[in-house]
Amino acid sequence: MSLPSVSRAQDRSVPISSFGLTPGGVLLIALSLSIGWGIRGNFGHEYGAMIAGALSALAACLVAGREDWRRRAAYFAFFGAIGWSFGGSMSYGYVIAYAQSGHGPTVIYGFACLFVIGFLWAAVGGAATALPAILPRRRLTEFFPPLIAVFIAWTLQDLVVWRLDQTVPDRRHESFLYWYDTDWLSVLTAMAAVLAAAVFRRRLCLASVMILFLCVGWWVGFGGLVVLLGLRMCPPRGDSWAGMVGMVAAMLVWLIRRRLHAAAWAGLVAGVIGGLGFSSAVLFKMIEMKSGYRTNWHSILEQTYGFINGLGIAAAFGCLAARLPVVDDAPTDPGASAAALSPRGPAAPEPRRWTDAFAVFFVLVVITYVNIEKNPEEWVKAKVMPAEMYGLSAWGWFNIGYLAVAVAAALLLARHLRTPLALVPASWLGKGQLLYVAFLWWMVVGNFERALSGFAPQRLVTEGVILINAVLATVLVLWLPRERLVEATPGPTEAVTSGWRLGRVACWGAVVMIVAVLAQSGLARAFYGQTPAEPGHQHFRFGPKAEPARPVKGLSHP
């Protein structure tokens, strides 16, 4: 089945083809994810990955030229951030060391595992970023109540676990909570929160079912691969990768069953390119280290990997932008006129209007806070800030300041929902650009503040490159998008999703993985032979130097 293409815009100076992005648009998306990934290297884990997800999703939304997408810019940033965050639970430090070990079987194993980790990470990120381009507004906004319940539950969980960590030394490796160093407790908490929200609301919405489906998939993957089969990727480090395998499988099954083939396709395309990107970025780092220069090569690896991940998002969304019909922003009132729903017509009554404000608040305040709140600890360690001032810790003073920002942002967003603020542009394109630029520079400045107290020449390839890329991204995001680039053809989204051939993408992905892993392993051995690329960071999965799993008292070793 062929997919209908979007109609040509009135501005015929812009060619419209089967790929809905210009080269500049592809560059902006890749740079956005690279910047976010470079910043993530300083903050780490799930919270740091949100930065890259939000920036790349916003960039894809703005440069695709789809007016129906631009009115959802905040949703793109919100879902992109959440989707890319999940992969932050996977451990990969030892896996990189495997690829650099010089031991033949371990090198091959390392590059294969890097591809798998990259695929899992990008598959969820790509699929989640695609949801605002596919789901009707009433379905999209259904995700907010259960997700807010999960966020609240996770916050309470963090407070309890933090309190336990304060009372018991080395709690992470000594308590029953340490179950193969995975996020099993967070998954269990999420399931409980969604069920509790469903009881409170007296219904189980489609979004809640999806979240529960993903959680069950996580448990099947972790329980089957690690607990039952005893498969461990990089012992003694964490095995959240197994839960991610189950979650990605559950995600694809759910999307296909709901006939959201376009989102599944976007996840597979982004995943394959992301897997290739992670393994290739490590190889590039090894080749670059042969130059003899001493610098922060790991940051270069991260920014390179982010750039290639961005190419994956661009590849998926370039195709989606040219093929998907107009997304349904219909209000809950079925009697709304067609003129009210037209991009050129007056704004229609929208269900759950508060979700737009919440998405903006989440991106600008929540994501920035959960990352930048780690800065005071670095400032105190560097002795550029007192640990305590007037009886309150430096972190406490930071929280007071950020609370003031959060309250102001919430009040202004609530005011804007009633009467638009003059500062906010009237066009959807202007709103999206303002959100992108504000979030980008908020994080660039916060990242620079973190590094400033211990700045060294090696930081130039991190903060220096991020600054230059952020300047270029700002120019591109303001320069490239036009008010009306392409106009989507109205029609139900489900009408085109059956055209995606998911099996073919999966088969090609398997071929790419096999060829890439063999080629990358061969090149690594050609450059280094049996010599480790980084002698000070050696780990082996096989052979006489293989490291056994660390004995602990948790659930993994009763």
Secondary structure, DSSP 8 states (H G I E B T S, - for coil): ------B--S-TTS---SS---HHHHHHHHHHHHHHHHHHHHH-HHHHHHHHHHHHHHHHHHHT-BHHHHTTHHHHHHHHHHHHHGGGGS--HHHHHHHTS--HHHHHHHHHHHHHHHHHHHHHHHHHHHGGGTS-HHHHGGGHHHHHHHHHHHHHHHHHHHHHHHHSTTHHHHSTT-STT--HHHHHHHHHHHHHHHHHHTS--HHHHHHHHHHHHHHHHHIIIIIIT---SSTTS--HHHHHHHHHHHHHHHHHHTT-HHHHHHHHHHHHHHHHHHHHHHHHHHHHHTT---S-HHHHHHHHHHHHHHHHHHHHHHHHHHH--------S-TT--HHHHSTTS-----TTTHHHHHHHHIIIIIIHHHHHTTHHHHHHHTTSS-SEETTEEHHHHHHHHHHHHHHHHHHHHHHHHHS--TTS-SSHHHHHHHHHHHHHHHHHHHHHHHHHTT--GGGGGTHHHHHHHHHHHHHHHHHS--S-SBB---S-THHHHTT--HHHHHHHHHHHHHHHHHHHHHHHHHHHTTS-SSTTS---SSSTT-------SSTT--
